[in-house]
Amino acid sequence: MAMDRNKQRKFGEDCWIKGVVVIVHDFGKSGPAKLASLQIYSATELDPKTGNEKLSKKAKLEEWRSKKKSDGSKISSYKVKLKVEKWFGIPGAFLITNQHKHKFFLRSAFFQISNHSQIIHFDCNSWVYPINLNASHYLFFSNTSYIPSQTPSPLMELRKLELIKVRGDGRREIMEEWENIYEYDYYNHVGNSQEHSRLIIGGSSSLPYPRRLRTLHPSNEDSSSEKMDLETDVAADERMSYNKVKELASNTVEAALQFLIPILKTLNCQPHIDHFKSFVELHCFFWAQKPSNLAKADKWTKLQIQKFLPQNLFQHILSQKHPFIYPLPQFLRENEHAWMDDDEFARQMLAGTNPVRITCLHNFPPESKTKVVSTIKAPDIEHNLDGLTLQQAIEDRRIFMLDHHDYLMPFLNRINSGDVFAYASRTLLFLRSDSTLKPLAIELSLPYSEAEGEEISWVYLPAAEGLEAALWQLAKAHVAANDSVYHQLVSHWLHTHAVVEPFIIATRRQLSVMHPIYRLLNPHFKDTLHINSLFRSFLLRPDGIFEKILFSGKYSMELSSELYKEWRFDEHGLPADLLKRNMAVRDPDPGNPTGVRLIFPDYPYAEDGLEIWTAIKTWVKSFCSIFYRDDDSVHSDEELQAWWSEIRNVGHGDKSHESGWYEMTTLSDLVEALTTLIWTATGLHAAVNSGQYAYASYPLNRPTLCHKFIPSEGTVEYAKLLSDPDKYYLEMLPGKFETALGVALTKVLSHHAKDELYLGRRSPYNWTDNARARYSFSEFSKELKNIEKRIEERNRDPNRKNRNGPAKIPYKLLFPDTSNFNPKGGIAGKGIPNSISI
């Protein structure tokens, strides 16, 4: 019988594999695939002669049809037809070789064998470079997922070899543009000049940090003079599409023309501290923006912008004739005076751009790692507790604190040696019966110059008029500056962008693209490594944007490193974070999938976030249960264990010996870890990023630094405050250039790309051939639509006063926006992107 089958294999009639290969062309950035050839590996049969993988003969791609898209790109479909033996089996992988002189972008492919009805899909999304450049073929696996132990034997060795290929050897100083190599590096942006030298962040107990991707640029070059390449700084397959790079560049140029260039010209092109003279002048900065475009700009403006852009992008933006103007920040459109309102000041701690720092106090005075007791006294606040004693309010969980004290104190002497002036702050608040927060007191502290470890503090209380009201507004501005710096460096950058990066690198290095967890996570990693590289090059670099607009200045990365010491992965999920901050209590009700209950319901970030968290976790558990039947299958998955070990011991290696890591021995561990990771890349990032233009662009509401301390009675500065409180306030806030740079930045960061995919959507439909996984995902999408309806209902509920507040901005930062089927982009203030893509 075996002999008969072998004869059939040898002499039986041949059959055909027919397929279609889809190539995307972005404005001449990719060449045709007409000189490409393709070979297919069988997923089910070994070569009977060699016992190795069964590989078809080569076949050329033949162009079939092309279609231009509205954005100017072109999609070309190529036909391919291969003759194979009747017993070739089911296609499981294919090799493609590019013999053209230009690279091309391979989006997808599908094949069907003539004696089999099944269509095999391949989701590729990869650049294919000419063979003469990289001397290598490109291998792609089908959309069928296997954990390692279930991999068909004909694909087993290919799976291992492909992983080895992407890990690199760690020895080359420079990687080539076409290489998809993933290696780790420190944050070693050390300038060659003394003026721009910075400490290496990461790799030590004193300055720990998550690892970053090693980029194409050598790490020891002068990062203060490096010209960033927007298109080729990271591994080829991690780069944003050319259209998105172009959109990001256009958006950045437009923001510069709208806000930054006009201010620079008034300052004679030399940035320096020049304050707004009145509130009217500050408002005019926003209200007086006029439509403009680069084509109509003067020669000096074009020259400045040309310095920062590749020539092709500069020419594209120059060719755009349509005028543009951005909408006013919502804060100004709705209620430009809301920044003075104490209720709005407090509400933003629950529903603003940084709703992740506030805590509920269990003790008073508040505990401190510095062991310096707060100078806020019970009599200062007890009269403001709606008839309760302080102890009663504490027991009823009605005293809250926004704490920016302990971590800042060791940095203040260095920070305050320049032209910025910062305090460490504690802000106490009281929860009213309607679930709104009432500020009680602000404590501002400085190190005591004559004794290390001691400090001097001032307490400010709310006031409605007179000098006390002016002092109170100054104190709130310093608190807002503390919160703005924490938001940008920690809540936004560190806790989303930076901590996720090692997970992406480890996923590429340790999980095969055939691995189901790779398939699950891949959409949530789109464009993140490229965005992070741009972030480091423009915002975090020595003398970069953050050092210009944040009071932390050149100590920004050190400050971020200090706060990384407090980070734990198992406290990064939303329920665990709320428990840590005492904003929720454990709920033993088995019907509550989050396991927690908010101590008061009108906390928009937490209320919406817990619904998103639950939907993600339900989807993740359903997906993982398809491929892992029990705990042992998780524990025995060698790729998964290597992935988790590398994340813990290398990617987050500075914290490898600390607690906070799941053991990854059970299905529950896996589900919890993946839910935390996906939440971080989606919901958490959306909550702390997308509202920046609405709230943080307005310096009266969210200053990022202060140029003055609050003056003491009897000083010259105190006399200035008395003579003109408004002028003193404006001179304390960021100057015109700092404001313009900050506004331009928040506008860029709040902008969603036109091709953004949002949570609950995946492209293409056949991202997996597993019907159960596709069904579970459709249920996930339906639940997100239901969440949208509930968010809209809550925003309309007049009893939920924290949903809109005096600023009259509905809380939609965690609104999934599943109806966004057509590309639109822009500043929406809603929508949860699938990944950290800006």
N, C-alpha and C positions, 0 to 999 in steps of 0.2 A: 504494500500500500504506500509506504514511504517512497519506494522507487518510482511508483506511478506519479506521485505528486512532484518529485524532483524532475521527472521527464516533462510534466506539464509546465513546470517553472521554466525549463530550458527550451522546450519546443512549443509550448502553448502560444496561443495567439496573443499579440500585444494589445494594450489598451492605451488610452490617452488621458493625460491630466491637462485640463484646460483651466486657465485662470486669468485674473485681471489684477494688474499692479497700478496703484494710484500714486502719482507724483504731484507735488505742489511746487509751483514756481512763484517766487516772491520778487517781482520787479527786477528780473535779471540776476537775482542772487543765486539762482540754481540753474544748471544746464539741463539739457534733455537727457532722457534715459535710453535713447535709441541705440547706444553702443553698449548697453548693459546686457549681461547674460545671467541666467538663473539656473540653479540646480535644486532639486528637492530631496530631502531626507524622508525616509519612511519612518512612521512612528510605531509600526507594528511588526515589521519584518527586518531581519538581519540578512546581510549578504551571505548566501550559502557557501560561497567559495572562501571568504576570508573570516567570516564570523563577526565582522565589524558592521558599522552602520551601512545601511543600504542607501546609496546615493544615485540619483538619476543622471543622465547625460545633460549637457548644457543645452539651453534654448535661449535664443535672442528675444528681447522684448520688441513687440511691434506696436507702434502708436496706433491707437484706435480712435480716440476722440479727445477733444480739449474743450474746456469751458472756462470763460472768464468770469470772475466774481466781481461784485460791486466795488470791492476795495482795490481792484486793479490786478490782483494776483490771478494765476491761471492754474487750473487743475487738469492734468493730463492722465488719461487712462490708457494703459498699454495691455495688449493681449499677449498671452504666452501659451504655447502648446507644446507639451513634452510627451514623447512616446516612451512608455515604460512596459515592463513585463506584466502579464496579467496578475501575477501574485506580488506585485510591488507593495501593496498595502496602502494604508491611509497616510497622507502627508502629515508630517509633524513638525518639520522645520525646513527652511530653505536658505541657500547661500545666494548672494547676489554680488556680482562683480561689475564695477564701473570702469569702463575703458575709455570714457570720454575725458576731455581735459578739464571739465568743470564738475563740481559736486552737484548732487541733487537731493531733494528732501523726499524720502519715501514715507508716505503716510500710512498706507495699508495695502493689503492684498487678500485675495481669496481664491481658492482652488477647488475643483471638483474632479473626481476621477470617473471615467466613463462607465465603469461597472459598479458605481456606488452613488447613491442619491445624496449623501451628506456633503454639505459645503463647509470647507475648512477656512476659518477666518484668521487673519493675522493683523494685529494692531501694531504697527511698526514705529511710526513717529521718530524717524532717525535720519540723520544726514549720512549720505553714502558718498565718500570721497573717492577720487580717481585712484586706481590700483597703483599707478606709478608714484603716488605720494606716500601711501601707507603700506604698500606691499601686503595687503590683507584683504580677505573677503569679509563680507558682512553676513552674520548669521541671525536669523529671526525664527522664533518659535511661535507655534499657533496659539490661539486663545484658549486652549485647553489647559487647565491648571492641575498640578499634581504636587502633593507634598513629596519630599525626596524618596521616601520608601515606596511610593506608588508610581514612580516614574517608569514608563515603559523602557525595557532594557535597551532598545535601539537608540534611545535618546539620553541614556544615563551619562555616558562619557562626554557627550556634547554639552550637557548641562554643567558638568564640572569644569570643562575647559573654558567655557564662556565666562564663568565667574573669575577664574584665574586671570583671564585677559584684562578685565576691568580694574583689577587691584593694583596693577603697576608693580614696579620693583622697588620703589622708594629711593632710588639712587640718582635718577636723572635730575639735573638742576632745572631744565626747561622742558616743558611738555609742548608738543606741537598742537596746532589748531585742530587737527582732525582726530585727535586722540580722545577717546572717552575713558579717561583714567581717573580713578577716585582715590585720593590720598589725603591724609589729615595734615593740618598745620596749626600753628599758634597764631594769635593776633599779634604779629610781629611787625607792625607798621613803624619801624624805627627810621627816622630821617637821618641823613648824613650830616646835616647841620645841627649845631648845638641848639639853635632856636626851635627846631622842630623835632628834636629827639623825644621819644616816648618809651616808656617801659614796655617790655614784652608781657602781654597779658595771656595767661594760661600756662600750665606746666609747672606750677608751684603752689604750695599751700598758702603762701601769702597773697598771690594774685591768681586765683583759680579762674577758669573760664571754659565754656564748651569749645571744642575744636571746630575749626572752619575747614572748608575745602581748600586744598592747595590749588591755586589758580595758575594761569599761564605765565603771569609775571613773576620774576624772581622775587623772593620775599625780602632780600636785603637791599633792593634799590631804593633810591630816595623817594619815598611816597609823597613828599611834599611837592615834588616837581613832576611826578609821573602823569602822563596824559592817559586817561582811562579810555580803553577801547570798549565802546558800548556793545559791540557785537561778538567779540571773540575772547573774552576774559576767562570763561569757564568751559568745562567739557562741552563738546559740540552738541550733544543731545540735551543739555541742560539750558541752552540758550533760548531766550524768548524768540518768538517768530519775528521775522524782519518787520512785518506790519506792526507788531506790538512795540518793537524798539522805536520804529518811526513815530508811532503814536505817543509813546512816552517822551521822546525827544521834542516833538511838536508841543506837547502839553507843557513841558518844562520851559521851552522858549517862550511860549505864550504867557506863562506865569511871570517870567522874567520881564517881558515887555510890558505886561500889565502893571506890575507892582515894583519891581526892583530897578529897572533901568531909569524910570522917571525920577526916582529918589536919588540914584547915583548922580544924575545930571545936576540936580539941585545942590548936591554936595561937591560939585566940580570933580566928579569921578573919583573922589578919594573918600572911602568909607571912614566916617568918624562919628562921634556921639553928637548928634544934633537933635534936640528934643522937639516934639510938637509943642507949639506955643499955647494952644488952646484945645478944648474938646471939639470945637467947630473945625479946626484944622485937621484933627485926627479923623473926624467923621468924613471930611472932604476927601481924605486919602482913599476911602472906599467909594464914596458916592460919586466922585468925579472921574472914575475910570472910564475911558473912552474906547470904542472899538479900534482895533489896530491890527497890523500884521507885519511880518518881517520885511516883506517886499517894500513897504513904505517907510521903513526905518532909515535913520541917517547912517552915514558911513562908519562912524565910531561904534554905533550899536551893533551893526553887522559884524564888524571886526571882532568885538568882544565875544559875541556868540559863536563865531566861526572857530575860535580858539578851542572850544570845548566839544565840538562835534566832528565826526567823520565827514569828509567832503560830500559824500553822496546824501547823507541825511541833511546837511546844511542846504544843499541845492534843492532838495525836496521841499523843505520848509519855506525856503525862499520863493519857490514857485507857487505857493498857496496864496491866492488872491483874496479869498473871502475874509472879511473882518471878523474878529472874535471879541467877545467880552464875557466874563464869567459872572454868574449870579452873585449878588451880595450874600455874605454869610447869613445863614438863617437867624443868627443872634441879632443881626442888625435889621433884617427885614421885619422881624416880628415885634421886638421890644428892645430898642437900643439902650434903654436905661436899666434893664434887668440885672446888669452886672453889679449894681449897687444894692440889690435886694438880698437881705440875709437868707431868706427862704431859698432863693435861687442858688446862692453860694453853697448852701447845705445840700440842696437837691442834686446838684451835679456830682456829689460824692456817691450818689445812688444811680444816676442815670446820665452822667456826662461822659467825657472821654476817658476818665480814669476811675471807674466804679469798683475797683478791686483792692483798695487800700484801707477803707474804713473798717473799724472793728468795734465790737460791743465790749464794754468794760465789765469785768467781773470784780475788780477791786479798785479802790481809790485810797490814796493817789495812784495813778497808773504805774505799773511796773516798768523798770528801766534797766537795761543792761549796763548802763554807765553808773548805776547805783546812786545817781543824783536824784533826789526826790523832787517831784514837780512842785513849783511854787504856787500853783493854783490852790486856793484854800476853799473849803466847803462854804464858808459864808459868802464868798464871791459869787457863787452860783445858786445857792440853795433857795434864794428868793424867786428863782426863775423856773422852778420845777413843778408848777401847777399844783402847789400845796403839798407835794411830797417832800419827805426828808431825802437827803442824798443817799442814805443807806437803803431807803425804800425804793428809790429810783434804780439803784444798782441791782437790787434783788428782783425788780420787775423787768430787768433788761431794757432799760430806757436811757442809759448813758452810753454815748458813743464817742469814739476818738479817731481823728485823722492824725496819724503819727508820722512825723518826719523829723524825729529827734535823734535817736541813738546813732543811726548810720551816718548822719551828717556831721555830728560833733567833731570827729577826728579830722575832718577835711576843712573845717571852716577857716582856720588860721591861714592855710595855703590859698584857699579860694579868695579870701578877703584881702589878699595882698595886692590886688590889682584895682581895676576901676569898677568892680561889681561888689555888692555888699549883701551877704546872705546870712540868715539866721537858721537855726534848727527850730522846728515848731511842733507844738502839740495843740490841737484844736478839739475842744470838748463840745458835744452837742446833746440835746435832749429830744427824745422821741415823744411827740405830742400824741394825743388820742386819735388824731386823724392820720397817723402814720407819716406825717411830715417831720422834718428835723429842724430844731431851733438851735442856732449857735449859742453857746453859753460863755465861752472864754477862749482866748488865744494866748498861748504862752510862747514867747520868742526867746531863744537862748543863744549865748555865745560862750566860747571857752574863756575862762578867767585868765588873763594874760600872765599873772604872777605865780600861778600854781597849776601844774598839769593835773588833769582829772577833776578840776573844779570848774564851775561855770557861773555865769551871771544871767539872770532871767528877768523878763518884764511880762506882766499880765495885762491884757487889754480886754475890756468888756464891751458888749454891744451898746451903742448909743445912737440916738436918732438925730441929734442936732448938736451944734457947738463944736468946740475943740475936741471933745471926746469922740464925736462922730467922725471927725477927720482922722484922728489917731486910729480909730477902729477900721476905717477904710484902708489906711496904710498897712495895718497888721494883716488884713485879709489879702492884700496884694502880695505880701511876703509869703503867706501860706500858699496862695495860688502858684507863685513861682516855685516853691518847694514841690508842689504836686505836679507841676508841668515837667520839671526835670525828672522826677521819679517816673512819670508817665512815659516820657520819650526813651529814657535810658533803660528802664526796667520793665514796666508793664508792656510797652510796645516792642522795643528792640530785643532785650534780653529774654523775656518770658515767652516770646513767640518766635521771632526770626532766628535768634541765636541758639536757643535750646533745641529747636527742631532740626537745625542743620546737621548735627551728627547722626540723627535718625535717618536722614536722607542718604548720607554717605554710606552708612552701614547697610542700608537697604540695597543700594546699588552693588556693594561689595560682597554681601553675604547671602542675599536672597536671589535665586534665579528668577528671571522674568516669568518662568512657568509656575513659580510658587504662588499659591492663592493669596498669601498676605501681601506679596508684591503687587498683585492685581488690585487688591483692596486699597492699598495705600497710594499707589502711583498717581491718581488724580489729585491727591492732596499735597503733592510735592511739586506740582507744575510751576515752573519759573522761579521757585524759591531760591535756588542756589545763585541764579543770575541776579535776582533782586538783591540778595544779601551782598554779593560782590559789589554792586553799584552802591549800596548802603555804606559799605566800608570805605569805598573810594571817594565818595562825595560828602558823606555826613560824619563818619567816625574818624577819618584820617586826621593827622596833625594839621591844625589850622583849617579844618573842614567846617562845614556848616554848623554842626553841633557845638563846636568850640567857640563859634562866633555868636550864637544866639542863646546858649544855655549858661546859667551862672556857674556851672561846674567847670566850664572852660576846658583847659588841657588836662584836667583831672577826671574828665567824664568817664573814660574807660576804667580807670582805677575805682571810681565810685560804683560803676556797674559790676565790677569784679567783686567788690565788697558785698554787694547784695546777692550775688550768685552764691555766696557762702550759705545763705539762708534757704536756697532753693532745694526742694525735694520733689522728685518726680511723682511720688505717691500722694503728694499734697497739691499737685498741679491740676488735677481734675476738679471740676466745679463743685460737686458735693463736698469733697475733702477740703477744698479751699474755704468754703463757707463755714464749715465746722471749725477750721483753724482760726478764722477771724471771729468766731462766736456769733456769726450772723444767722446761723441755723443750729438746730439741735437734732440729735439722732431720732429717727422715727421708726419704731419697731413694727409698724403696720406692714404686713407682707404685700399689701396692695399698692404700696408706694415704691415704685422702682428706683427712686433716687436714694431712699434710705434716710432722707433728711427732711426737716420741716423748717421753713423760714420763721424767724422769731416775729416778723411782721410781714404781711403779704406784699405791701406796695414798695417793693425793691425791684424796679423794672429790669435791671440787668440780671438779677438772680432769678426772678420769676420767669422771664422769657428764656433765660439760659438753661434752667433746669428742664424745660420742655425740649429744647434742642438737644441737650445732653442725653435725655431719655430716648429720644428718637434715634440718635446716633448709636447708643448702646444696644438698643433693640435690633437695629440693622446689623451691627458688628457681631452680636451673638448669633443671630440667624445665619449670617454668612459663615462664620467660623465653624458652626455646628455641622455644616455640610461636609467639611473636609476633615474635621477632628471629631472622632466618635467618642473619645474619652480623654481623661487626663494623661494617660500613658502615651497617646499619640502626639500630644503636645511635648511632653518631656523627651520623647525619642526622636523628635524632628531635628536632625543635625544642623540643617541650615538655620532654622529658627533659633536654636540655642547659640549658634555662632553669632548670629545677628544681635541677640540680646547681650551676649557677653562683650561684643565689640562696642556696643552703645555704652555699656556701663564702664568698661575698663579702658577704652580708648577715647571714644567720642566725648564722653563725660568723665574722662579718666581722673580728673582732679577730685572727683567725688565718689570714686569707685568703692572706697572702703567705708563710706558713710551709709547710714540707713536711708531708706526711701526708695529702694528698688524692689520690685516684685521678684519672687523667686523664679517665675516662668516655668513652673512645674505642673500647672493645672490650666484647664480651659478657662477658668474664672480669672486667673492671672493674665492670660492672653487677652481676654475681652476687655478687662479693665485697662490694661496698658494701651491697647489700640484705640479704645474710646477716648482716653486722655489725649493721645497723640492727635487724633482727628479733631477733637474739640479744640485743641490748641491751634491747629492750622486753619480752622474754620471759624467757629463761634467766638472764641476768645480774641483772635486777631481782628475780626470784624468789629467787635465791641470796643476795642481800644484804638482802632485805626480810622474807620470810615467817618467818624463824627468830628474829625479834627478841623476841617474847614468851617463847619458850622459853629464850633465853640472856641477853638484854640487860635483861630486867625485874628481874633479881636483882642488886642493887648490889654484892654481894660478888664476883660473877663479872665484871660489866662496869660498873664505876663510870664516870660521865661527867665527873666532876671530883673534885678533891681539895682539902680545906680546910687541909692542912698539908704542909710539906716533911718530908722525912726528917731528923730532928734530928742535929746534930753532937755528938760527945762533949764533955761539960763544960757543956752548955747546960741551961737549965731544962726545955726540951722533952724533952731526952734523959733527964732524971730522971723525967719523967712517963711516958715510954716504958718505962723500967726498972721503974717501980712497977706499971704495969698495961698490958701490951702490947695486950690486947684493947680496952680503953677508948680508948687512943690511936688504934688502927686505926679504930674506929667513928667517932671524932671527925674523922678525916681524910676519911672517905667522905661522899657526899652526905647532907644532912640529911633530915628526915622529909618536908618539903614537896617538896623536889627529887626524892626517891625516889618519892613518890606521883605527881608529875607525869610522871616518866619511865616509871613502870609503866603509867599510863593511856595514855600515848602509844604505847608498844610494843604494848599490847593492841589499840589502834585500827589501827595500821599492819600488824599481822599478821593482821587479820581479812579473810577473803575474803567478798565479797558473794554473796548467794543466786543472783543472775543471772549470776555470773561464767562466761565462756566460757574454756576452757582450750586450750592449744596442741594443735593437731590436730583442733579442732572449729570449724566455721563455721556461721553461721545467716543466712539459710535455706539449704536444700540448693541452690537455684537461684541462688546468689550470682553465678554466671557461666553463660552458656548454652554455654560451650565444654566439650564432653564430655571432651576430652583433659586439660584443666585439672582437671576434677572427678576424673578417674581418678588423675592424679598426686597430687592432694591425698589421696585415699583411701589410696594407697600410703604417703604421709607419715604418716597416722594409724596405719596398721598398724605401721610401723617404730617409732613412739613406744610402742606397746603392747609391742613386743619389747624396747625399752629398759627399760621398767618391770620386766619379768621379770628382765633382767640386773642391774638395780639391786637388786632384792630378793635375788637370789642373792649378790651381793657383800656386802650387809648381813648375810647369814647366814654368810659365810665367816669362821671364827675367825682365819684368818691375816691378815685385813685389820683390824688393830686400830684404825685411825683411823676406821673406820666407826661405831663406837659409843663407845669410850673409857670412861674412868671415869664420865662423866656418864650413860652408858647411853642415849644418844639416837641412834637410827639416823639415818643421813644420808639424808633424803628431800626436801631442799629443791629438788632437780632431778628429782624424781619427777613425770612429766607429769600423772598422775591422769586418764587418758583414760576411766576408768570412771565419772567423775562426770557421769552423764547427768541426774540429778535435782537441782534446786536445793537446796543445803543450806547453803553458806556456813560461817562460823565460823573458828576458829583450828585449822587442820589441820596446819600445819608441812610441807605438801607441796602439789603442784599448781603448774603453771606457767601463770599467766593469760596470755591472748593479748596483753595490753597492760599498761602502767603505770597501773593503775586504782585504786591506793590508795597 
